[in-house]
């Protein structure tokens, strides 16, 4: 998502203190510190792991083992083969009356040692099992005997009732790919976008790199992979995010929307009360590790490390490098309304405040007539300033308003009560969705505290949204939370979500939260800023820069309802690969050329894994696009090329999620080269690449929460992010139900080469053209494919829903 821009923009020469020179600290020292940080995180989780059981074993298994040993001892059997007697002899003799106590202690110690050995064996066995990735390459309908055996063993060793972090110790570490394979895959990925001369020059640089430098850099990476939890993730967080000096706005944030067609209440305070309550319920379950880990195929766990920083987290600006500040707990939220800051307590002596009480607090803020103090109204614009500028201003701010700053940065999360409505409007559907996306991504430049892990945005008409800072975690983590929270806000969804089954969330007939106000509840605390004179100019400059960034964003959102996932699956194709290849066709029609394409894929199969890049612009995809633009090509020829392109994309995607991608390995090699002071023209060339098309699928991870058949209006509209390149596009998409795909497109208005609405039209036409390849006896429905001959029949999969020749839906683009 937003990581594509950060990855393309991290400094080319770095130092541990952030100076713009080559890294001078020894690489071995940094590798050692990476390992120490990893072990520190493991130790901090030990107590929770102990309380929730040493998974896949449990404390009950220890009791069972201790009882069995005692029973054997009572029957005059010695399962320890004399070890318990030796343990008893080594214990201090406190007199004859304690002889039986010494026997119990010896049995307990022996049971603990034996139990620990069994737990360790289970962990090792499960880690070895989870290191197998052959299942990724196989179809679920045609599994090999090895994969079936693996599935059976995973079921046996995985235990029952896992907690969120139960599998962390059993996850394998991300492997370091072969450097020869990585270079070969890289050269293959750039071939479609380079001319022959440039490609020959790049091949020469690659050969020099393999001959002169690759072995040394690879050795350091392998050393780090053995010592640290992950060979790349901590460097990715530091050098791509925390050392970036750009504004967080549009560079390191992304947004998530509310439901597309409905808003449960028009009361802003009521919607805020329910949303905040649902978020804090999610945090409560998160702290208790009651959230189930994400399992692929129902049994392959993904890493849960990123969940730790969802709440109580702030990115603190620093000179040359930021740092992430995470608190163990926070019992308030910070609220911004009309430029005024408030501290709203979320707990009383009886626990979490009910939704009606939170609504009461938010209504008090909305009714408060007091104005913002001078400069306070635009203070949050500083978080959108370049990071060095904000770091200097924050230092001055902290000296005179430390308590207020701590109240904002120490909040569980940030809440923005906007004064304008948002969401889909019947009168202007297209413009209203675009404005909704823009408000979430950039706002007005001074109405979001961008340093917080996320900001809950509540518009005046009750519509919701999220603005998420990217450094602490990736989209699937915040997406998982958002799915739970939004579903918890609906009465009919209580049956689907455990987070709210014991609470009557929803709304009364008058639109208020259920329950009664609390007249004894103290009002929210107004936060006052003592702003020093020297930062007034900084606020003005930050506001000007933020408004420029915001005004330059061109956002376009449109739901595509001609067909969706069901039609694509009926064609026996991957839905994600289908969209990715279609995007290549749409982008070619928009720009008349191919470009490097960034698709984000997760690497959470491994401990502390984050993301990898799928380079979607392949030779197979380009061949398909050229065939589609060549009217001499028949439908069957285009269809065959499309299937080849889809298969190639699937191969790249599977390689990426199994740790055999290209970009993170090259990134880590580049970082090591900078540590060692080695100049590599090949790695410098890789680092200089720009992604003119950055894409991402927004995952729907909890399908059981969405009942789109019985409640078709309650569909998610996903989210989006800014383009990675000033002359490029950012495109995200989400599949909801069987027959709806929502696209989010962004670009820069300052670019003469891009237009988000134009690309949206090309995407819609490209999807219709591709779909027409799989229609039995049907002609294309979009202009780019009319008149092409069909040389066979019976090879398609039938028309998709709503895509029949002559139908209004077929003849007219849906747009918004």
N, C-alpha and C positions, 0 to 999 in steps of 0.2 A: 504494500500500500504506500503510505507516505515514506516508507523506508527507501524506495527507489531514488527519490530526490536526495535523501541524506547520504545514500551509498555513493551517488555520483558526485557529491559535493564535499566529502571529508577532505581535510587538508592533505596535500601531497607530501609535505615534510613536517614531521611532528617531533615533539620532545615530551618527556615525562612531565615537565612543568608547563607544557603548552606552547613554548616558544616556537617560532617558525623556523626551526633548524632541524637537521637530522637528529634522530633519536640517539642520545649519547649513553643512556644507561645500558648496561649489559643485558642482552636478551635473557640470559639464564636467571638473572635477578627477577625480571618481570614474570618469567615462567614460574619461579618459586613463589612469588607473591600471589599469582593466580591460584596455585594449589592451596596456599594458606587460606585465601578467601573462600575457596570451595569447602575446605574442611571446617571453617568457621560457620558457614551456613549449615553444614551437616550437624554440627554440635548444637546449634540453636534450635534445630528441629528435634533433637533427641528426646526431650522431655515429652513433647506431644506424641512422638512415635511410641514412647513407652506407655503413655496413658491409653492410647488407642490400640495397643497390642503390637507385638513384634510380628508384623504381617509377613508371610501368610500364617504364621502361628498366632497364638493368643495366650493371655495369662491363664485361661482355663486349661490349656494344654499342659502348662506347667503343673497346675494342681492335679490334673489327671496323672501325670507322670510321677509326681510325689506320692500320690495315693497308691499307685501301683507298686512303687518301691516299698512303701510301708506295709502293704499287704504281703508282698513277697517275704519281707523280713519277719512278719508275724508267722508266716508258714515255714520259717526257718530256712528260707532260700536267700541266697546272696547274689542278686543280679550284678553287683559291682565287682565281683571276683576279688573281694578283699579290700577294695579301695576305701569303702566306708569305714572299715575298722582302722585303717591307717589315718584317715581323716579324723576319726574320733580320738585316736591317740595323740594327734598333734594339737587338739583343742586343750585349753587350760583346764586342769582338774580343780573343780570348785567344791569337792566333797561328794560323798556317795549319794546324797539325796538328789544331786543334779546329773546322775549317770544317764537317766532316761532323756533328759534335756539334751545332753551331748549327743545321744543317738539321733534325736530328731534334727539337731543342727547338722550332723554329718550327712543324714539322708537328704536334707534340704540343699546342702552344698553340692552333693553328688548329683541330685536332680537338676539343679541349676546348671551345672557344667554340662551334663548330658543334653539338657534342653537347649542350651546355647549352641552346642555343636550341631544339633538337629536344625535349629533355626538358620545357622550359617550355611549348612548344607542346602536347605531349601532356597536361600537367597542365591547361592551360587548356581544351583540347578535352574532356577527361574531366569537368572541373568543369561545363562547360556542358551536357554530356550528362546528368550526374547531377542537374542542376537541373530536369529534365523530370519531372513527376509525373502526366502523363496516364495512365500505366499503372495507377496506384492506382485510378482510377475505372472501369477496364474489367475485364470478366470475362476470365480466362485463356483461356476457350473462344471468346471473340469479340473478339480484339484488332484494333484499327484498323491501317491501313497505317502510320500515323505511329509507333505503338508498336512494330510489327514492325521498322521501319527503325531505330528507336532501339535495340532489343535487339541488332540486328546491329552497329551502330556501337559500342555498349558492349563487346561481345565483342572487337571489333578493338582498341579503345583500352585495355582493362583489363589487358593484359599477362598473364603467366603466373607461377604459383607466388608469389602475394602473401604477404607477411608480415602480422603482426597490424596494424601501423601503416602499411602500404604506401599505403593510400588516404587517409590523413588530409589530405594537402595538396590532394587533389582533391575533397574533400567541399564542397558548397556551404554557405553560411552560412544560418542560420535566418531566414526572411523576417519582417519586421514586417507583420502584417496591416493591412488598412484599419480605421481606428478606427470608421468608420460600420458596417462589416460586423460588427465585434466587438460593438458595442453592440446591434445588431439581433439577433444570435444569442443574446446574453445575455438580452435581454428575452424572446425566444422560449423560452429554457430555463426561466425562472422562472415563466412564465405558468401552468403546471399546479398550482403550489403556492401561488399568491397569489389572494386574493379580488379582485373587480373594483376596489374602492376602493384597496387597496394597490397594485395593478398600475398604476392611473392615476397615483398619486403617484410611483411609480418611473419611469414614462415621462416625467413632467415633470422629474424630476431628471436623467434621461438627456439630454433635450433641452437643458437648461441646460448640462450638461457638454460636449456637442458644440459648443454655440455659444460658450462662454466659455473653456474650458481645453484641450479635446482637441488642438487644432492645435499648441499650444506643447509639450505633453507628447509628442505624437507626433514632433515634430521632433527632440527630444532622443533618443528611442528610435532613430530612423532614423540619427542621427549615431553612436550607439553601435554599431548594426549594421554600419556601414561600417568602423568602427575596430577593434572588438573581435571575437573569434572568434564569440561568441554574445551576443545582446542581452539574454538573460535568465538563463542558467544560473549565472553567478557570483553574481548577486544572489539567485537561488533558494537556492544553497548557503549564502550568508552570512545572509540575513535569515530564511529559513524554518528552517534547521537550526542554524547556529553561534551565532546570537544568541538562540535559544530558551533560556530559563532553567529549563525544566521538567526533570524527571528523564528520563534516557534510557530507563529501563525503561518498557515499553509505549507510550512516546510516540515514540521514535525507534529502535526495534529491531523486527525481525521474525525469524521462525524458519523453518527448513527441516527436514523429517523425513527419516528413513532409509526404506529399503524397507518396505512395509506388512506383508508376510506372512512374511518370512524374516529371520533373523539368522545370518550364516555361522559364527560361533563364539561360545560363551558366555564366552570368556575376555576380560575387559575390557582387559588389557594388550596382548593380541594384536591386538584390534580397533584399539586406539589406535595401535599400532606401524604397522600397515598403512595406516591413515588418514593419519597424519602423513607417512609416506613418500610416499604418493600425492599429498598436497597439495604437498609440496616438489618432487616431480617436475613437477607442474603449474607451480609457480613457476619452475623451471629452464627449461621450455619457453617460459614467458611472457617471461622475461628474454632468451631467444634469439630471440624473436618467431617461434617455430615454430608457434604456435597460429594457425589460419587465421581471418581476419576473418569475421564473420557476414555472409552474403550473402542478401538476399531474391531470390526467383526464381532463385537460383543465380548472380546477377551484380550485384545492387544492393547495394553495401557499406553497412554501418552503422558509425557512429563507434565507435572502440575506445578513446577517451581514458580512460574510467572503469576500464579494466583496470589502469592504472598503479598504483593504490593498493590493490589487493586485499591484498597482503602488506606487512609491515613498516610498518604505518600505525596511528596512534593519534590519537584526538581528545583534545586536551589542554584541560582546563577553564580558563577565564579569567574574570576579573571582567567581566561584561557581554558577553563574547564569547569563544567557544572558537576554537581553530585546529587544523588538521589537520597532524600531524607525520608525515612520510614519510621513511624511511631507504632508501638505495639497496640495502642488503643487511642481512641478519641471519642469524646462524648458530646460533640457538637458539630454543626455544619456552619460554614460561612456563607452568607447570603448577600447578593448585590442587587439593589433595586434603585433605579434612577440615580445612580452614582453614589448611593449610600451603602455602607457596609454594616452588616449585623451579624451578631453571634447568636445562633439559635441552639439551645440545649436540646439534646435528643433523648435524654434519660431523666427519670426521676428516681426517687428512692425505691419505687416499685418496679423499676426496669424501664424498658423502651416505651417512650410515649406513644399512645395510640394515634392512629391517623387523624382523628377528629381534633385532638389536642395540637398536633402539628399543623393542621389546617388553620386552627385558631391563631397560631403564632405567625404563620405566613400572611394571614389576613390583617393582622395588626401591622405588619410591615407595609402592606399595600395601602392601608388606611393612614399611615403616618404622614402628615403633611409637611414635616420638616424638610428643608432643602439640603442638598449636599453642600459641604463647605467649599471654599475656593480651592480649586485644583483637585479636590477629592473625586469629583465626578469622572475625571479622565485618568485617575491614578492607575487603573488596571492596564492602561495602554503601555505602561512600562514593561509588563510581562511579554508584550509583543515586540519590544525593541531588540536590537542585536544584543547578544548575551553579555558581552563585555560592558556595554552601556548600562544595561539593567543591573549588572553586578555592582558597578560603581554607585549607581543611584540607590541600590538597596543598602549598601553600606552606610550611606548618609541617612537613609530612612530609618535604619535599625537603631541608630544612636538616639533618635528622638521619639520613635514610635514603636519601640521593641515589643511591648505587650500586644499592641494591635496587630503588628505583623505576625507575631507568633500565633495569635488567634486565627488568622487567615491560613497561614501555612500549616498549622497544627490541626486543621479541621479534618473530619472524616472525608469530606469531599466538598466541592464548591457548588453553590446553587445560584443561578442567574434568573431572576424574575423579569422577563422582558416586557416592555410596554406595548409591543406590537403583536398582532395575531400572525399565525403562520399555518402552513399546511395546505392541503388540496382545496381549492375553491371551485365551485361549480361554474361560476361566471368566467373565470380565467384559469382553467386547469393547468395549462402549460406554464404560464408565467408564475403562477402561485407555487408550483413545485420547485421551479428554478430558484425563486426567492427563498423558499424554505431551506433548500440546500445551501445557498449562499449565507443565510443567517447562521446556520450551524457551523459552517466551515470557517467563516471569517467574522461574522457579526458586524458591528459598527466600529470595531477597532479598540473599544475601551470598555466592553461589557462582558469580558471573560477573563478569569484569572488563569492564564494558560499554563502556569507552572504546576497546577494541581493535576493529579493523575487523571481525573476527569471532572468535567463540569456538567451538572444536570441543568438543562435549559428548559424553562417552563414559560411558554408564550401566553399572552393575555387571553387567548381563547381556549386555553387548556391543552394545547398541543405540547408534546414533549420532544426532547432531543438530547443527544450527548455530544460533547466535544472532548476528545480523548487525546492526551499527550502520549507520544509513541515510544519513548525511550524505555519505559518500565516493562512493557509487555506488548504483545502483538494482538491483532484484531480478534482472533478466536477467543481470547480470554475475556475481553470486555464484551464481546458478542454473546458469550455464554451467560454472563451476568445480565445483560440487557434482555435476553430472551426470557429469563426467569422473572425479572422484575416486571416487564410489561404484561406477561401472562398472569402474574399475581395481582394485577390491577383489575382483572375482569371477573365478575361473579361466576360466569359459566366456566371459567378456567380453573376454579379451585380444585376440581377433581383431577387436574393434570399436574399440578405443581405442589410438591411437598413443602415448599417454603411457606405457603400460606394456607394450608389445609386446616390449620387450627385457628385461623384468624378470618374474620368476616370482612375482607377487603371488598371493594366495590363502592357503590354510591347509593345514597338514599334517593327517593323520588324527586326531591328538590335539588339534586346535584351535589349536595354536601357529602362528606365522608360519613360513614355510619358511626353512630355513637353520639355522645353529648359533649359539649364544650366543658372545659374545666375552668370555672371562674377564679380558682385559687392559683392558677398557673402564672408565674411572674412573666412579664413581657420580655420580648427579645432584647438583647443588649445592643444598643447602638455603639458601633466602634468609631472612635474619633482618632483622626490622624493629625499629628503635629508635624506638618510638612515643612522642612527647612527650605529657605529661599533658593538654595543652590540647585534643588532638583526641580524647581518650577519649569525651567527651560528644558530640562530633560523630559518632563512630562509632555510639554508642547511638541518637542521634536519626535518623541515616540508616538504621539497621537497622529501627527502628520504622516509618519512612515507607515503606521498601521492602517490609516485610511487609504493610503496609496496601494498597499498590498491588497486590502479588501476590495477596493474599487477596481482592481485589475483582474479579479477572478471572474471567469465566465463559466457559470454552472448550468448544467442542463440535466434534468431527470425525466425519464419517460418509462412508463410500464408497457412492455411488449406483450400483448395478449393473443396474438394470432396462434401461437402454439408454445409449448413449454417442455418440461422434462419428460413427460409421458411420451410425446411424439418422438423425441430424440432416442429414448430408450427403446421404443418400438422399432427404430431403425438399427438397433444393436450398436449404438455408438455411445461414447462417453459424453455426457452433457457438457462438462467443462471444456473438453477438447473441441467439441462442436462449436462452442462460442469462440474459442481462441482462434480457430482457423477462419471462422467467419469474420472476426475482427481484422485479420490480415487482409481479407478481401475489401472490407469497408475502408480501412486505412489507405490501401493502395488507391482506391477510387477517390479518396479525399485528397491525397498528397501526390499521387502519381509515382510513388517510389516505395521501396521497402525500407524498413528501419529496424534497429535493435529493439526488441520487445521484452519487457520485464513482466513476468508473472510471479507473484509470491507464492511459495509452497512451504509448508511447515516441515520442520525436522524434529518434532517433539517425540518421535519414536525413541530418541536418545536423551540421556540425562542432560538437562538444561539446554536442550536444543531450541532454536528459535525459527529461523526461516532460511530458505535457499531460493535461488532464482531459477525459474524455468525460462529458457530463451525460446520463445514461441515462434519467432520468425525463422523457420527452417527451410531448407531447400525444397522439401516436399510441399510445404505450405505455399511457397512461391510458385512452384510448378502448377499447383492447383489454381492459384490466382491468375496466372498467365493464361491457363486454359479457359477460365471463365470469361476472360476478356477477349478470347479468340473465338469468333463466331463459327469458325470452321470445325471446332471441336464439338463432338456429340455429347449428349447427356450421359451416356454410359462411360465415356472417357473421363468426363469431369467427375462423375461419381466415383470412379475408381481412384482418381488422383486425390479426391477428398478423403477417401478411406485411408489412403497411404499417409496423408498429412495428419489425420487423426491418430493413426497408429504411432507415428513418429512422436507426436506430442505426448501420447500416453507413455511411451518409452522414456522420454525426458522427465516427465513428471514422476514416474516411479523411481528413476535414478536419483532425483533430487530428494525425495522424502526418505530414501534409504541411505542417505549420506554420501552419494556418489555424484553430487552436482559439481558445477564448475566454479561459480563466483565466490562462494565463501572460502574455498580452498585457495583461489588466487588472491583473495583479499588477505588471508592470513599469511601467505607467502610474501606479499607486499609489505605487511607490517614487520615481519621478521627482517626483511631486507633493509628496512629503515632503521631498525634497532642496530643492525650490524654495520650500517653505513655502506651497504653495497648498492651501487647504481645498476639497475636493470632496465635497459630500454624497453624490453618486452613487457615487464610489469608496469612500467610507466605508461606504455601505450594502453594496456588494459585499464589502468586507473583513469585514463582521460576519456573513456567512453561516456557518451550521453544516451539516456534512454528517452527516445522521443515518443514511445508508447509504453506507459506503465499501466498494468492491469492487475486485477485481483477479483476473485470470487468471494463474496461474503458468505461464509458457511452458515447453514441452518443446522445446528448441532443437536437440538432436542426436538425431533420431529413429533414426539408424543405431546408436546405442548401446543401444537398448532392443529386445530381441527377445521381446515379450510373447506371441507365438504359441508359441514353443518353450519359453519359461520364464515361464509365466503368473503365477508367484508373485513374480517380481522386478519389481514395479510400484512406482513412486514414489508417495508419499502427499502430495507438495507441501509447503506451508507456510502460515503465516498471520500475522496482525498484529492489534493492538488496535483497537477502534473509534475513529473520529475525534471522536465526540461522546460525552459522558457518558451521554446517553440514546439512543445509537445502536448500530449494529451494524458490525462489520468482517467481511466475507465474502470469502474467496478460494476458488478452485477450480482443479483441474487435470484435464485429460483424459489418461488413460493408456490406450493401446491403442484399441480400437474401442468397447468396451462398459463403460467404467468412468469415473466422474467422482467425484473426492473433494472434499468441501466442508469448509472450516474456518470456523467461526463464532465470533465473540467479542463479548462485551458486558460491561457492568459490573453486578455483583451489587447495587450500591447503587441502581441505577435500578429503579423500580417499573414502567417501561414496556417493559422488554426482558427477554427470556429466550432464550438461545442455543438451547436444546433445542426450545423452542416454534417458533422460526423455522425450525429444521432440519426439523421435521415439516411446516411450511407449504411449505418449498422442495420437499420430496419430493412432496407432494400437487400442488403447482403444476406440477412437471415432468411428472407422470403425466397431469394434466389437459390440458396443452398437447400432449403426445404423442398423446393420444386424438383430438385434432383431425385428425390425419393418418393415422388408421387407416381402412381400407376396411371400411365396414359394421360397425364395432365401436363399442360404447358406452364411455363414460368409465369408468376404473377407479378413480378417486379420488372421494371423497365430494362434493367441491365441484362436480362436473360431471355427476352422475348425473341421468338423466331428461331431458336436453336432446334436442330433436328433431334428426334428421339429415334434411335436405331434399334431399340428393343422395347419390350413391355414385360411387365411382371417382375422386374428387378427392384422396384421401389418398395416402399413399405406402406403405401396408401397415404391419402391426404391427412395432414394434421388437423386437429379440431379447429373449426372456424376458418379453414383455409381451402374453401371450395371455389372452383372457378365461377366467376360471375357474382360471387357474394360481395356485399359491401365491405366486409372485413378484408376480403382479399384484394379488392381494388383500391382501397384507401389506406394509407399509412395511419396507424393508430395515434402516433405521437403521444400526447398526454391526455 
